[in-house]
C-alpha cells in the first residue's frame, strides 16, 4: 500500500519536474499510438462501411472474422510483424525492425479490426430506411455514405477511443517489434515492464499513472468532440 | 446548418490532428546505415551499465545502438539468423559452439562478475557457510526447499543447469523446483515473494537488493564465475549485418577507457563494483 502512495508521489514529482526522459517516453507513446489509431481509422471505417452497406455471399463470415480480429492478441501480432520485417524476412529490406515505424505498423494492425468492427456495427445500426430516404432526396451514393458516417458520429468516435485505448495500453507487440530502446522506441508500457523487472516499483507505478492520465486526457478530448452537439 | 458547421469543424480537427501526427513521425529519424543492433542479456541492461556505456560510444563514433535485452540464448539465436550485429553475452559453452559454427567472429573477453545463490534470510535448507555451490544445491534438494529457476535459456539458466548437473541432481519436474521463464530482475522478485532460493548474477542482485527479502547464502566458488564476452556476427555469412559497426562496438567494449569505466561502475551506489574488467586476460586466470 505504501508502495502505491510512493508511486503516486513519484508520478507527480516526475511530471512537475518535467523529467525529460519521462516526457520523451510519454510523447513517443502518444505519437506512436496516435498515428496507429489514425491509420486504423482510415482502413477500419472504410472497410467497415463497405461491408455494412453491401450484401454479398459470406457476409456473416466476414463479419465474424472482423469481430474475432477485435480480440487479436498483441503478442501474436508482434510475432508475425517481427518475422515479416526482420532482415531475412520478406520486408527485411525496409530495415524497420526495432524502430517506432514497426511499432506503428503493429499497433495499426491491432487497432484496425477494433475500429472496423465498431464502425460496421454502428452503420448497420442506422434505420434501414434512412438510406432510401437520403437517396430519394437526390443524393449521390457518395453523399449518402458521407451522411451515414456523419449520422453514426457518436459510435465512430467510440471506435476511435476503443482503438486508441487498445494500442496505447498494449505492451506485447511494442516490446517485440520496438525493442524498448532507450530514447528511441521506449514507450510508457515497455518502460513500465522494464522498471518492474529492475525492481523500481515506484517508477513503474508512476509510469502506469502517467499512462492512465494520458489515456484520460485523450478520451476527455474525444468525448468533448463527441458530446458537443447531440444529433437531435 | 448546425451539422454542416460541426462537420466542418470535425474535418478541421482531423486535418490538424493528421498534420501533427505526420509532422511528429518525421522526427523519428535515426541515422540510417549507422544502426547497430546489440543483442545482449537482461543483466547488462538491468544493472544500468549499458545506460552509461552506450551514450559514450554513440557520441564517440556516431553510430546508433539498438540495444535488445533478451536472454543469452535468444541473443545468440538472433545472431544465428543475422538479426543482430554484435552480442554481449555470458554463456561460454554456447558461445564457443556459436563461433565454431561460423556464426560469430572475434569472440573477446570483456568482463566478469560472479553468480550467487540467494535465498530467504531464514535459510530453511541451511546452506549458509557451505563452500561448494553444488553441495549447497544438494542441500536445497534434500530439504525440498523451493528453488526458482529462470527457465529461459539465458546465460544464468545455462549456468544453473551446469551446477545441477555437477550436483548430480535432475530438478525438472520436482515439486520444489519452479521455472519463471522471466528475466533476472523479475525472477528475483518471484523468489523474494515466495521465500525461495535462486541463482542470480551479483550485479542484478546488488542493483535490486533494496526491494528484495533475499540474502546471499552461497558465493565465491570458482564454478560460479560469470563471464561476459563480446562477439561480432560474421559479416561474411550475413552481408546485411553491420560488420564495421559491430567491430567498432566490440573494440569499444575492450578499450582501455571503457574498461576503466566498468571497473568503477556501481561503486558509488552499491559500495562495490558490479563487474570486473578483463579485456586481454585469459579465461583460465579469472577469479584467482
Interface residues (C-beta under 8 A of the other chain):
Chain A: X31 X34 X35 X38 X86 X87 X88 X92 X95 X97 X98 X99 X100 X101 X104 X150 X153 X179 X180 X181 X182 X184 X185 X194 X196 X197 X198 X199 X201 X225 X228 X229 X231
Chain B: X2 X3 X6 X7 X10 X13 X17 X18 X20 X21 X24 X25 X28 X30 X32 X35 X37 X42 X45 X46 X51 X54 X64 X66 X67 X68 X69 X81 X82 X83 X182 X183 X184 X185 X186 X188 X189 X207 X208 X210 X211 X212 X238 X240 X241
